[in-house]
Structures are given as C-alpha cells and as structure tokens.
Amino acid sequence: MHTEREEQWRVELSALRAHDLWRELQVLQPVPKRGPPTFVGAQGELLLSFASNDYLGLSAEPALRDAAIAEIQQSGVGAGAAPLLGGERPAHATLADALARWLGVEAVLLFGSGYLANLGVISTLVGRGDRVYADRLNHASLVDGVRLSGARLHRYRHGDMTHLAQWLERGGRGQAWIITDGVFSMDGDIAPLPELATLAQQYGAGIILDEAHAFGVLGTEGQGTAAHWNMDIHGVDVIMGTLGKAFGVYGAFVAGSQDVVDLLRNRARSFIYHTALPSALTAAALVALDLLRHGDARRERLTRHRQHLRAQVPDAPWLASETPIQGLLLGDARRALTVSAQLRRAGLYCPAVRPPTVPADSARLRITLSAAHRHDDIELLATALREIL
C-alpha cells in the first residue's frame, strides 16, 4: 500500500514524463587509447560526444594522468579530512599559489566544486538585507547562493545594461552586489564586463564573477573574461573558477584579495565543512594550468571548429556565441529530444537541454566543442545537422 507521499512522488514523476522533461543518467565509457571525445554508450554504440565541457581536451592528457598517479603514490587517494582539520597537502598550496600568480591576484582558496564555491562566496560576503543584481541567465549555483544569503534579489534582463542601471538607480539599504557569469553556460555568450564594471563603480556595487566557462577559453593565457575585454581584473571583487572544465580535472577555486580569501577560509560553511580535494587532483590541475597558459594553439583550434560548424550549417537556429558553447535553439522539448535521438543514431552524442535548466520554450541542443575534436568530427556533425534540420 502506497503512502500519500509516495503517491505525490508518482504524480510528479508522471508529470515529468508527460511534459518531456524526464531525465536519466547516461553511462559513457571513453574508448581506450583514443579517450574523450569518443565514447562507448550503454548499448554498445560508438559515440562522438559534443556534450563535454573539456574545452581544451586536457582530461585525457598523459601528463595530467602521470602527475595524479605520482601524487597518489606519495599522498594516497583521498584527503581524509576537511582542509582546516588536516586535509591540506603541499600540492594544494602549490596549486593555489600558481593560480594566484596566473591571475595576478593576492590569494586563491580551493573548493570541492564550483557549486560549493559559489554557495560559500555569496552566503559569506552578501548579507541579509543587502541588494543583489543578477543576470537572469546566471547559473543555478549563483541563484542558490543568493537565496542562502537572504539578500534581496533583483534579476535584470539578460545582458541588458539599461535594465540593470534602472535597478541600481532605485538604490536601497545594504550593500549592492552585481553577480554574473563570465560566459553563460547555456547560451555561450560573454558578459559585458566593462559596462558592468562601470555601473558597479558608479553605484558603489561589488562584482562577483563566475568564470567557470571562461577560464582557459578566453583571453591571453586563458585568463578569462577580463582578459578578453582587455580590462584590469582588479575591477572585479571576487572571481570563481572551476578545475573541471577547461582544466580537465575537478574542483574549483576562488580568487581575490587576501582579505576576501581569509574571510572565506574562516566563514564560508561550504569550505569549512567540506572534505578537501584529493591532492592527486590538485597535482593534475597544476600540470593543466601550464598547458592551459600555453594553449593558444588549442584555443585557435576551438575558434576554427566554431567558425566552420556555423559556416557549414548557416541556416540553423544558432544562438549568438563566440565560445565553444554553441546553442541550437529548438524551442519545444519534444523536438529537442527528437533531434538529439536522430543525432545519436548517427553516432553523435548531443543531449537535449530542457526546462528548468533553460527557460520555458527554449529547449535546445547545447553543442560544446573541444580542441580534442578533429576537423572530420566537425564535418560529421555539420552533415548530420543539415540532413536533420
């Protein structure tokens, strides 16, 4: 006999299926000796993936693997404790120092994931009664961080600086914060950081910038959105970056002034109470940082892939993007699922992205390109898209 709670869950699950919003985990095994972006799917089919955030193709680099293995032999697998209770290893400190020098900031603090980092930063620095002005397409972790802080949230239309200025002009009590992605994870466009910095200075607001999809991809040495716009990074108060995307590893970090990092180390609950990253990952990330800094050839390959794909399928409903995230806007969730299934039958893995990950009626294929893709891979995708669309 089912309880009332179980019946409610079944109703909710049935509604997800009925509205084409049902999700399942996809088990993909990298092909030996080739590695990502080529996988074997659960049904044994060979799939070329266009769904990874491994933008520079570093996740399969032998140098990263070797560094991780060497650190495991030295320090073991897990950290075994929270950073403040003995989970910190020399490899953590070495990576944090290297990241700080790369970005030209005073200090860096490592976190277990980008989600934990954003929750920790916002809930620590933004207080109840403060005002947050957030781009409507910000990542969910930024939205949840604001909710946790108890601040008043004002969401401005995506990339609309006039709308943001109108909100800021109204003012109010408490500190003002502008929070934004550098590269928006579902649309792939770049935040207008110079205009944001001008408004922040005009209205006395701080800026928290999520560079998860920008580091490694944009700017000199892959230094992200500020470098892309040729602006001083010190116009941004706090910067969050991940190690699981262009770095090809896992984890995250927050960069800023020594005071900001000291405050987070002492106050951020998602740092204090999380188990430290395995030092093998920090050792691998240190190698990845060097490859990323000197990765101009990989970034140029990404640009060529993007330009070629769009040139080969010019009439597709592309979203505007100068990054490896190429959104194909299909609108209806069922259509997005259908096109994704057709591509899979052609050996191409491009899962449909549907609400609530994206706004209603904006279901899409989020095609992500990697420097690990070959020119022939892009040709295969372009040919399939022309036939399907």
C-alpha positions in Angstrom: 0.0 0.0 0.0 1.5 3.3 -1.1 1.6 6.3 1.3 0.3 9.7 0.4 3.9 10.9 0.0 4.7 8.1 -2.5 1.6 8.9 -4.5 2.6 12.5 -4.7 6.1 11.5 -5.9 4.5 9.3 -8.6 2.3 12.1 -9.7 5.3 14.4 -10.0 7.3 11.8 -11.9 4.4 11.2 -14.3 4.1 14.9 -15.0 7.8 15.0 -15.9 7.3 12.2 -18.4 4.2 13.8 -19.8 6.0 17.1 -20.5 9.1 15.5 -22.0 11.2 16.6 -19.0 12.2 13.1 -17.8 15.9 12.7 -17.2 18.2 9.6 -16.9 21.9 9.2 -16.3 23.9 8.4 -19.4 26.8 5.9 -18.9 29.6 6.6 -21.3 33.0 4.8 -21.4 35.9 6.5 -23.1 37.4 4.5 -25.9 40.9 3.1 -24.9 43.8 4.8 -26.5 41.5 7.4 -28.0 39.8 8.8 -24.9 37.3 11.7 -25.0 35.5 12.9 -27.1 34.9 9.3 -28.3 32.9 7.0 -26.0 31.1 3.7 -26.0 27.4 4.1 -24.8 25.4 1.9 -22.6 24.0 0.0 -25.6 27.5 -0.6 -27.0 27.2 2.1 -29.7 30.3 4.2 -30.6 29.5 7.9 -29.9 31.3 11.1 -30.7 30.5 13.5 -27.9 29.6 17.1 -28.3 28.4 17.4 -24.7 31.6 17.9 -22.7 33.0 21.0 -21.0 36.5 19.6 -21.6 37.1 22.6 -23.9 40.9 22.2 -24.4 40.9 18.4 -24.4 43.1 18.2 -21.3 41.2 15.5 -19.4 42.9 12.7 -21.5 46.4 14.3 -21.4 49.0 11.7 -20.3 50.9 14.4 -18.3 47.9 15.0 -16.1 47.4 11.3 -15.5 51.1 10.8 -14.7 51.0 13.7 -12.2 47.9 12.3 -10.5 49.4 8.8 -10.2 52.7 10.2 -8.8 50.8 12.2 -6.1 48.6 9.1 -5.2 51.8 7.2 -4.6 53.1 10.0 -2.4 49.9 11.0 -0.5 47.3 8.4 -1.1 43.9 8.7 -2.7 41.5 10.7 -0.5 42.4 13.8 1.6 40.7 12.2 4.5 39.7 15.4 6.3 38.4 18.9 5.9 41.1 21.4 4.8 41.2 23.1 8.2 41.4 19.7 10.0 44.4 18.3 8.2 43.2 17.6 4.7 45.5 20.2 3.1 48.7 18.9 1.4 51.7 20.6 -0.2 50.1 20.1 -3.6 47.1 22.2 -2.6 49.2 25.2 -1.5 51.4 24.9 -4.6 48.3 25.0 -6.9 46.7 27.9 -5.0 49.9 29.9 -5.3 50.3 29.2 -9.0 46.7 30.1 -9.7 47.1 33.4 -7.9 50.2 34.3 -9.9 48.5 33.4 -13.1 45.6 35.7 -12.4 47.6 38.4 -10.7 45.6 38.3 -7.5 46.7 38.3 -3.9 45.3 34.9 -2.9 43.3 31.8 -4.0 41.2 29.3 -2.0 40.4 25.8 -3.3 36.9 24.3 -3.1 35.5 20.9 -3.8 33.3 22.2 -6.7 32.0 25.3 -8.4 28.7 24.9 -6.7 30.3 24.8 -3.3 32.4 27.8 -4.1 29.5 29.9 -5.2 27.4 29.0 -2.2 30.3 29.8 0.1 31.3 33.1 -1.5 27.8 34.6 -1.7 26.5 33.4 1.6 29.6 34.7 3.3 30.1 38.1 1.6 26.5 39.0 0.9 24.4 39.7 4.0 20.7 39.6 4.8 19.3 43.0 3.8 21.9 43.5 1.0 20.9 44.0 -2.6 21.9 41.6 -5.4 21.6 42.4 -9.0 21.9 39.2 -11.1 21.7 38.4 -14.8 18.5 36.4 -15.4 20.6 33.6 -17.1 23.1 33.2 -14.3 24.0 29.6 -13.3 21.8 27.9 -10.7 24.6 27.9 -8.1 24.7 31.7 -8.2 20.9 31.9 -7.7 21.0 29.4 -4.8 23.9 31.3 -3.2 21.7 34.4 -3.2 18.8 32.5 -1.7 21.1 31.2 1.0 22.4 34.7 1.8 18.9 36.1 2.4 19.7 39.2 0.3 17.1 40.9 -1.8 17.4 39.5 -5.4 16.8 41.7 -8.4 17.2 40.0 -11.7 17.9 42.1 -14.8 17.1 41.0 -18.3 20.0 39.0 -19.8 22.8 41.3 -20.8 20.6 44.4 -20.6 22.7 47.1 -19.0 19.9 49.7 -19.3 17.7 47.4 -17.2 20.5 46.9 -14.7 21.1 50.6 -14.4 17.4 51.2 -13.7 17.5 48.7 -10.8 20.7 50.2 -9.4 19.3 53.7 -9.7 16.5 52.8 -7.3 19.0 52.1 -4.6 18.1 50.9 -1.2 19.5 49.8 2.1 22.5 47.4 2.5 25.5 46.8 0.2 24.9 46.3 -3.5 26.4 43.4 -5.5 26.4 42.6 -9.2 26.6 38.9 -9.8 27.2 37.4 -13.2 28.6 34.5 -15.3 31.5 35.5 -17.5 30.4 33.0 -20.2 26.8 31.9 -19.8 26.7 28.2 -19.6 23.6 27.5 -21.8 23.8 30.4 -24.3 27.6 30.6 -24.6 27.7 34.4 -24.9 30.1 36.7 -23.0 29.1 39.1 -20.2 29.6 42.8 -21.0 32.1 43.1 -18.1 33.4 46.6 -18.9 29.9 48.0 -18.7 29.2 46.1 -15.6 32.4 47.4 -14.0 31.4 51.0 -15.0 28.0 50.6 -13.4 29.5 49.0 -10.3 31.8 51.9 -9.8 29.1 54.5 -10.4 26.7 52.9 -7.9 29.2 51.6 -5.4 28.5 47.9 -6.1 30.7 44.9 -5.8 31.1 42.3 -8.5 31.2 38.6 -8.1 32.2 36.9 -11.4 31.7 33.2 -12.2 34.4 32.2 -14.7 33.6 28.5 -14.9 33.2 28.5 -18.7 35.6 31.4 -19.4 39.0 30.3 -17.9 41.1 28.5 -20.4 38.9 29.6 -23.3 39.0 33.4 -23.4 41.8 35.9 -23.3 45.6 35.9 -23.1 46.9 32.7 -21.4 43.2 31.7 -21.0 42.8 34.3 -18.2 39.0 34.7 -18.9 36.5 37.4 -19.4 38.5 40.4 -18.1 41.4 39.4 -20.4 39.0 39.0 -23.3 37.9 42.6 -22.8 41.4 43.9 -22.1 40.4 45.2 -18.8 42.0 45.2 -15.3 40.9 42.1 -13.4 41.1 44.2 -10.2 37.8 45.8 -11.2 36.2 42.6 -10.1 36.0 41.9 -6.3 35.7 38.1 -6.3 36.3 35.5 -9.1 35.2 31.9 -9.1 36.8 29.3 -11.4 36.4 25.6 -11.9 39.0 22.9 -12.5 36.6 20.5 -14.1 36.0 22.3 -17.4 38.9 23.7 -19.5 41.4 22.4 -16.8 40.1 18.8 -17.4 40.2 17.8 -13.8 37.8 18.5 -10.9 37.3 21.1 -8.2 37.1 24.9 -8.0 38.8 27.9 -6.7 38.0 31.5 -5.6 40.4 34.3 -6.4 40.6 37.8 -4.9 42.3 39.9 -2.2 43.9 38.3 0.8 41.2 39.7 3.0 38.5 38.0 0.9 40.3 34.7 1.0 40.9 35.0 4.7 37.3 35.7 5.3 36.1 32.8 3.2 38.6 30.4 4.9 37.1 31.4 8.3 33.5 31.9 7.5 32.4 30.0 4.3 30.5 27.0 5.5 30.8 25.1 2.2 34.6 25.4 2.7 34.9 24.8 6.4 32.7 21.7 6.4 33.8 20.0 3.1 36.4 17.3 2.7 39.5 18.7 0.9 40.1 17.8 -2.7 42.2 14.7 -3.3 45.8 16.0 -3.7 46.1 13.9 -6.9 43.6 16.3 -8.5 45.5 19.4 -7.4 48.7 17.9 -8.8 47.0 17.2 -12.1 45.5 20.7 -12.2 48.9 22.2 -11.7 50.1 20.5 -14.9 46.9 21.5 -16.6 47.5 25.1 -15.7 50.8 25.2 -17.5 49.2 23.6 -20.6 46.3 26.0 -20.4 48.5 29.0 -20.1 50.4 27.9 -23.2 47.3 26.7 -25.0 47.0 29.3 -27.8 47.1 26.6 -30.5 44.2 24.7 -28.7 42.2 28.0 -28.4 42.8 28.7 -32.1 41.6 25.2 -33.0 38.4 25.9 -31.0 37.8 29.1 -33.0 38.3 27.2 -36.3 35.9 24.5 -35.2 33.2 27.0 -34.2 33.5 29.1 -37.4 33.5 26.0 -39.6 30.4 24.5 -38.0 28.4 27.6 -38.3 29.5 28.2 -41.9 28.5 24.6 -42.8 25.1 24.9 -41.2 24.3 28.6 -41.7 20.5 28.5 -41.5 20.3 26.6 -38.3 18.7 28.4 -35.3 22.1 29.2 -33.6 22.3 31.3 -30.5 24.8 34.2 -30.7 28.1 32.9 -29.2 31.8 33.4 -29.7 32.8 30.5 -27.4 32.8 26.7 -27.6 29.2 26.6 -26.3 27.1 26.6 -29.5 23.4 26.6 -28.7 20.9 25.3 -31.3 17.5 26.7 -30.2 14.7 24.3 -30.9 12.0 25.7 -28.6 9.9 22.6 -27.9 11.2 20.0 -25.5 9.9 17.1 -27.7 11.6 18.5 -30.8 14.9 18.8 -28.9 14.6 15.2 -27.8 13.8 14.1 -31.3 16.7 15.9 -32.9 19.0 14.6 -30.2 17.9 11.0 -30.8 18.4 11.4 -34.6 22.0 12.6 -34.0 22.6 9.7 -31.6 21.5 7.2 -34.3 24.2 8.9 -36.5 26.8 8.2 -33.7 26.8 11.8 -32.3 26.0 12.5 -28.7 24.3 15.8 -28.2 21.8 15.6 -25.4 18.7 17.8 -25.3 18.7 20.6 -22.7 15.2 21.4 -21.4 13.5 23.4 -18.7 14.1 24.1 -15.9 17.8 24.2 -17.0 16.8 26.7 -19.6 13.7 29.0 -19.7 10.3 27.7 -20.9 10.0 27.2 -24.7 13.8 27.5 -25.2 14.7 23.8 -25.3 17.9 23.3 -27.3 20.9 21.2 -28.2 23.9 22.6 -26.3 26.7 21.6 -28.6 30.1 22.0 -27.0 33.3 21.9 -29.0 36.7 20.7 -27.8 40.2 21.1 -29.1 40.3 17.3 -28.9 37.8 17.2 -31.8 39.3 16.8 -35.3 38.2 18.7 -38.4 36.5 15.5 -39.6 34.5 15.3 -36.4 33.1 18.8 -37.1 32.3 17.7 -40.7 30.3 14.7 -39.4 28.3 16.9 -37.1 27.6 19.5 -39.7 26.5 16.9 -42.3 24.1 15.3 -39.8 22.6 18.6 -38.7 22.0 19.6 -42.4 20.2 16.4 -43.0 18.1 16.5 -39.8 17.2 20.2 -39.8 
